[in-house]
């Protein structure tokens, strides 16, 4: 018996996979290849850019909110690459009209913006005067938090992997699956007295 909706199911699966690797619609477009380091030197004013990174600070003002960001390279979805590699591209500030709550746009959240370069803003980083390239943002795209991954050391036994929690219990498998083995080595008995 054939499944009449198989082509539709396959098309849907491929569509979902393709959607996972595409740039979100608000961030699509053609942008200049100017880096934050290049923009610090000046001469790129008016260029359309798509930059992203981790929020350092969110500052709402009377008319607009400015986001100070640690710039990171963007992946194929235009999402800032994970900060674990340590790769950064300097800092920049992006400002957009309206109020954005600093309790939502918190430090460490990932943001991608599109907009036009508009000079630099000097702000202290410690005692250093840092020139932040300024983006007048058209789009401010806050990414969902990444799922937390937990790595267990080899041989780790999860105490919740047992009855009712996993497929390797009862008649379907070994209840002692993935538990460390205990091997007891006993010394050989001493020879009986009188034997050579």
C-alpha positions, -999 to +999 in steps of 0.1 A: +000+000+000+015+033-011+013+065+009-005+090-014+009+121+004+045+111+003+056+137-023+038+164-003+055+153+029+089+153+013+083+187-002+073+200+032+104+185+049+127+200+023+110+234+027+115+233+064+151+224+060+156+252+035+138+277+058+163+269+086+192+281+065+177+313+051+180+349+062+148+362+080+128+384+056+134+417+076+172+412+072+173+403+035+188+427+010+221+438-005+246+455+018+280+471+017+310+449+028+323+476+052+337+462+085+334+479+118+371+485+118+369+501+084+340+523+095+361+535+125+386+550+101+358+571+084+349+574+047+321+549+048+293+573+057+260+566+040+269+529+033+241+504+039+252+477+063+240+445+080+259+440+112+253+419+143+267+410+176+261+407+213+245+435+233+269+453+257+244+479+268+209+492+258+203+529+263+168+543+257+167+580+250+139+605+246+133+597+209+153+565+202+171+536+218+208+530+211+223+495+213+260+492+220+272+459+205+303+437+205+304+429+167+306+393+155+307+378+121+273+367+107+264+332+097+243+321+067+212+332+085+226+366+093+228+356+129+259+366+149+282+336+153+284+321+187+307+339+211+326+308+222+352+311+194+362+346+207+361+361+172+350+397+173+351+426+149+353+455+173+323+474+186+295+496+171+264+514+182+230+511+164+202+535+171+165+530+162+134+552+169+112+542+198+116+526+232+133+492+236+132+477+271+167+471+285+152+442+305+144+425+272+174+437+252+198+426+279+235+422+279+247+391+260+216+388+237+223+385+200+211+413+177+213+418+140+207+453+126+204+468+091+208+505+084+230+533+072+264+543+086+263+578+101+297+587+115+311+576+149+302+582+185+330+584+211+323+567+244+345+556+273+355+519+276+372+520+309+395+550+306+398+546+268+379+568+243+364+543+219+350+555+185+319+534+179+307+534+143+271+545+144+243+528+124+210+545+120+190+513+121+160+504+099+157+469+114+166+457+149+163+419+150+166+402+184+174+365+181+159+339+204+182+326+231+202+296+220+194+263+237+217+254+265+237+223+258+250+201+286+280+178+280+284+148+303+318+131+309+323+096+295+307+069+317+282+094+332+250+077+344+218+097+343+198+088+374+165+097+355+172+072+327+152+043+341+117+031+346+093+052+326+121+076+315+138+058+287+135+030+261+162+008+276+142-006+305+121-036+313+113-060+285+127-036+258+163-037+270+188-041+297+180-021+329+217-018+335+225-002+301+253+023+302+260+017+339+297+011+349+306-025+353+321-037+386+346-066+383+357-082+416+391-099+415+397-124+444+431-138+452+436-175+446+431-196+477+462-206+497+473-242+491+462-267+518+488-276+545+509-306+536+509-300+499+542-293+481 
